[in-house]
Amino acid sequence: MFSNTTKIEIQFGDCDPAGIVYYPNYFRFFDNATAALLSAAFDMHKRHWIEKHGILGIPMVDTGAKFSKPSRFGDIVEIRSEITDLGRSSFSVRHTLFKDGEQAIEAHEKRVWVGRDPENPEKIKSLPIPDDVRAVLSQQERTPR
C-alpha cells in the first residue's frame, strides 16, 4: 500500500535532560509523518484534503511503539510511513524510524476517518473512507498528476 518517507532533524527542544528525544515527541513526529503520507498520496496539503473530503480529521484511536535506539539533538532521522490496512472507516499506519540507516523505532497507529454526524451536527462520527481515497491509499506509488 502507499508509503512515504520524511526526514527530520532532531531539535534541542525535542530532547530531555539526558539529551535524548523525550519519547512523547516521537508520537508528534509520527503524527506529522501521517499527515505527510496523506498529503503525498493526495498531492495536496492536509488543510486542503480535509476540506476537499469534508471531514473533520483523522483522529488516532490506537498507537504503540518499540524503541531500539535513541536519537539526540542534531541527528537527522528518516521516518518511513506506510498504510498497512484499510477498513471501512479506519486505516492503519506503520512508522519505521531510521537513524544512520538502522532501524531505531517501529511504531503503529490506527486512524479513523471522521466528520460531523449528519443527523446530529453537534457530534462527530466515523464515516466510510471514500472509494477514491481507498484507491489512492491502496497504490504502491502515487501516479504523478
C-alpha positions in Angstrom: 0.0 0.0 0.0 1.0 3.6 -0.2 4.2 4.8 1.6 6.1 8.0 2.1 9.4 8.9 3.8 10.1 12.1 5.7 13.4 13.4 7.1 13.6 15.4 10.3 16.4 17.0 12.2 16.2 16.5 16.0 15.9 19.8 17.7 17.2 20.8 21.2 13.6 21.2 22.4 12.8 17.6 21.4 15.2 16.2 24.0 15.0 15.5 27.7 17.7 16.4 30.3 19.6 13.2 29.4 20.0 14.6 25.9 17.9 12.1 24.1 14.5 12.6 22.4 11.7 12.6 25.0 9.6 9.6 23.9 6.2 11.5 23.5 7.9 13.7 20.9 8.3 10.7 18.7 4.5 10.4 18.6 4.4 14.1 17.5 6.9 13.2 14.7 4.7 10.2 13.7 1.5 12.4 13.7 3.3 14.8 11.3 4.5 11.8 9.2 1.0 10.6 8.8 -0.1 14.0 7.6 2.8 14.0 5.2 1.9 10.5 4.0 -1.6 11.5 3.1 -0.5 14.8 1.7 1.8 12.9 -0.6 -0.9 10.5 -1.5 -3.4 13.2 -2.3 -0.9 15.6 -3.8 -2.1 18.4 -1.6 -1.6 19.9 1.9 -3.6 18.5 4.8 -5.8 21.5 5.1 -6.9 21.1 1.5 -7.6 17.3 1.6 -9.6 17.8 4.8 -11.6 20.5 3.1 -11.9 18.5 -0.2 -13.3 15.4 1.6 -15.5 17.3 4.0 -14.0 15.7 7.1 -13.0 17.0 10.5 -9.9 14.9 10.6 -8.3 11.5 11.2 -8.1 11.1 14.9 -5.8 8.3 16.3 -7.6 5.6 18.2 -4.7 3.2 18.9 -0.9 3.6 18.9 2.2 2.0 20.2 6.0 1.8 19.6 9.0 -0.3 20.1 12.1 1.7 20.8 15.5 0.2 19.9 18.0 3.2 19.6 17.8 6.7 21.0 18.1 9.8 18.9 19.8 13.0 20.0 19.9 16.7 19.3 21.3 17.3 15.8 20.6 13.7 14.5 18.8 13.5 11.1 16.3 10.7 11.1 14.1 9.2 8.4 10.6 8.1 9.0 9.1 5.6 6.5 5.3 5.6 6.9 3.1 3.1 5.1 -0.6 2.2 5.1 -0.9 -1.3 6.3 -4.6 -1.8 6.5 -7.8 -0.1 5.1 -11.0 -0.8 7.0 -14.5 0.6 6.3 -13.8 3.9 8.2 -10.4 3.3 9.6 -6.8 2.7 8.4 -3.6 1.6 10.0 -0.1 3.1 9.5 3.3 1.7 10.3 6.1 4.1 11.0 9.7 2.9 10.9 12.3 5.4 12.1 15.8 5.0 10.8 18.9 6.6 12.4 22.1 6.4 10.4 20.4 3.8 8.2 19.5 1.5 11.0 16.0 0.9 12.4 15.6 2.7 15.7 11.9 2.6 16.2 8.9 0.8 14.8 5.5 2.3 15.7 1.9 1.7 14.6 -1.3 3.7 14.8 -4.9 3.3 13.8 -6.8 6.3 12.5 -10.5 6.9 11.8 -12.0 9.0 9.0 -14.4 11.3 10.9 -16.9 14.1 10.1 -20.0 15.6 11.5 -22.9 13.3 12.2 -25.4 14.3 9.5 -28.3 13.5 12.0 -26.7 15.5 14.9 -24.1 18.1 13.7 -23.1 18.6 17.3 -21.4 15.2 17.3 -18.7 13.6 15.3 -18.8 10.1 13.9 -16.8 7.8 11.8 -17.5 7.9 8.1 -16.8 5.4 5.3 -13.5 6.1 3.6 -14.5 7.2 0.1 -13.7 4.9 -2.8 -11.3 7.4 -4.4 -9.3 7.8 -1.2 -9.3 4.0 -0.8 -7.9 3.6 -4.4 -5.1 6.1 -3.8 -4.1 4.6 -0.4 -4.1 1.1 -1.9 -1.5 2.1 -4.5 2.2 1.3 -4.1 3.1 4.7 -5.5 1.1 7.7 -6.5 0.9 8.4 -10.2 2.0 12.0 -10.8 -0.8 14.2 -11.9 
